Amino acid sequence: MGYGPDAANKYITTYFRQTFISPDPSTFSNLVLRLVRDDGAVVYLNGVEVFHSNMPTGAITHLTLASTSTSTENAFRTNIVNATNLVEGVNIIAVEVHQSSADSNDLSFDLELTAGRNDTPIVSITNPVNNSTIPSPGNVTITVSAIDPNGIITNVQFFVGNTFLGQTTNAPFTFIWTNVSEGAQVISVVARDNDGFIGLSPAIKFTITAGSTSNLTLISAGSIWKYLDNGTDQGTA
């Protein structure tokens, strides 16, 4: 694969395209997209963006750099895609892979798209709750509800953004994330069943803050106060 005439100023973006035939998409509950990208990528299905991985927000051009360099260049990232993006017959999937710098010396890409069934795992994060605030030090217990309609859950993987945190193979599906940095965090989990099908949880956002987040009210607004207004100097009261 060519990178342009200047080894120190290589092309930032490489484009990939594939056509495939789909039966009636109404028979699918969802699509499971697995992506290898080094460094970042944007995936389109029939012209609709369906996955945005390690890329900045806003408009993307052929000169847009990936957000960061990746050290896990052969790792698959998973995303659930709405099956309504399919059409019966010929479909087109297009991927643009972006480098993180103009002198990058490698590029990785692979993609798998499978049709989910109505009996894929059903998974959600029950703790922490969405938009919650957690005081530091940031040790967060992530608790998951994962069920399979016609089999068993064999593996639950935990992610922050697209970064793998850890996994568990036994219920209860719990993971303790230690030393979480202050600020906003977005987590999700992927559950796999004994048939090899996977389910992706809705993302949960929470914030780690410095100090206590106690809601204890020591003095209420509208309280009755004692006062002195005789003109004398009371010092610091």
N, C-alpha and C positions, 0 to 999 in steps of 0.2 A: 504494500500500500504506500503510495507516494505521500510526501509531506511538504512538497514545494521546493523551490530552487535554493532556499537558504536554510541550512541546518540549524542556525541560531535563531531563526525567525520562521518557524514552521506554521503551517495552516492550523488554525485553532479548532476548526470544526470539520468533522467528517459525517457524511449523511448516508444512512442505510434505509432501504425500502424493500418491502416484501408484500406480495399478494397471496391471499389464501381464500379458500372456499368455505363458507359457513352454511349449515342447514338453518332452519327456522330458529332465530335467536330467542324466541319466546319459550323455548324448551330449556333454556339455561337460567339458573338463579343469579349467576355472576360469572365473571371471567377472572382468572388468576394470572397475573403477569409477573414473571420473574426476569430480572434484568441484571446483567453484568455490565458495569460501565467504569471506565478509567479515562477521565476523572469524573465528569458530570454528563447528564443526558436529559433530553426531553423526548417523550414518546407521544406519538399521535396515532389515533385509530380513526380512519376515515375522516381525517382533517380536524379531529377534536383532540385537544391535549388530554391525556389520561394518566401521565406520570411525569413528575418534575423532580429529578433526583440530583442533589448536590449542585444545584444551580441557583443563582440569585433571583430574587423576585423582580418583577417588572418585565419590560420588553427584552426578548432574547434575539440577538443577531448572530451572524457568522463570526463576529469578533468578540462575542461575550465569553469571558473566561469562566471555567467552573469555579465554584465557591472555594474549594480547598483541593489540595492534592490528596489522593487516596492511597493508603497503604494496603488496603484489602481489594486489590484490583481484580481478583477472580471470584469475589464473593457475590452471590445472588442477592438482590434486593427484591422484596415482594410487595406487590400492590394489588388490591382488589379493584376491578374495573366493572362498571355497570354494563350489563349485557345489552342494554338498549343502544349502545354505540355500534353494535353490529348491524349488518344488513344481511338478508338472505341472499346467498350468491357470492360474488366477488367482493372482497374487502381489502383495504390497503392499510398496512401498518408502517409507519415511518419513524425513524429514530435519528436524532442529531446528537453526536457524542462530542463533547467539548473538552479541550485540554485546560489545565489550570495555569499553564505558562507556555510561552511561545517556544521555549527550548526543551519542552518535555520530550523524553526519549522513548515513550511507549504509549500504546493505546490498547484497551481491552474492550470487547463488546460481545455480548451474547444475549439472546432473549428467548423466552419460552412463554407461550400463551396457551392456557388450557381452559376448557369450559367447566365452570362449577356446576354442581348439581344441587337439587333441593335438599339433599341429605348431607351437605358439607357441614363441618363443625360450626357451632354457634358459640361465639366467644365474646366476652366483655370484661372490662376492668371494673371491679367493684370498690377497690380502694387503691389510691386516693380518688376522691370524687372530682369531677370536672370543675375547673376554675377554683379549686381550693387553695388555701394558703397554709404553708407548713413552716414552723419556725426552725431556724438552724440550731444545732448542727443538723445537717441534712441527711438523716438516715430514713429512707422511705421504704415502707413495706408495701409492695405491689401485690394485690390479691386479685385473682382471676376466677371468673365463672366460665367453664368450658364444658360443653356437652356435645354429644354426637347422636344424631337421630337413629342411626342403625349400627353403631359400632362403639369403639372406645377411643378416647383421646390418648395418643401415645407420646406427644411432645408439645410443650408450650414454650415459645421463644419470646423474650422480652427485648424491646428496642426503645431507645431514645432517639427520636428522629429516624435516621436510617442506620444508626450505630447499634450493633448487637451488644446487649448487656449480659445475657445469660439465658439459661433454659432449665426446665424441670420436666421430668417424665412421670411424676406421680402426683395424684391429688392428695391434699389440697394444693392447687397450683399457686404457689406463693414465692416471691423473690424479694430479698432485701437488698436494696440499692444503697450502698454506703457512701458517705462523703459527697453528697450531691451538691453541686455548686449553687450559690445564691443566684436568684433570678428565675425566669420562666423556663419550664421544661415541658416537652411534649412527648408522651410515651404511648406505645401501642404494643399489642401482642399478636402472635401468629400461632394458631393451634393446628396440629396435624393429627389425622385419625389413622386407624389401622389399614384403611384403603389407600392411604397416601394423599387424600384430599386435605385442603387446608382452609381455614377460616381466619379472617383478619378482624380484629376488634376495632371499634371506633377509637380515634385518638383521644387521649385525656391530657388536658393542660393543667398544670399546677405551678405555684410559685413558692420558692424557698426564700424566706425573709430573715433578716438579722433580728435576733431578739425574740421576745414573746409575742404571740398574737392573741393574748387573752382578751376576752370580751368583757371582763369584770369592770363594772362602772363604779369608781370610787366616789365621785360626786356627780349627781345627775344635773342636767340642765333644768333650770326652773326651781332649784332648791331654795329654801328659806334661809337667809343669812342674818346673823347678828351684825349690827353696825354701830358706829359712833360718829356723830357729826357735830361735836361741840367746839371744834376749832382747836383742840389741843393736839400737841405733837406726840404721837404714839410710837415714834421710832420705827422699828421694823415690824411692829405688831406682834 
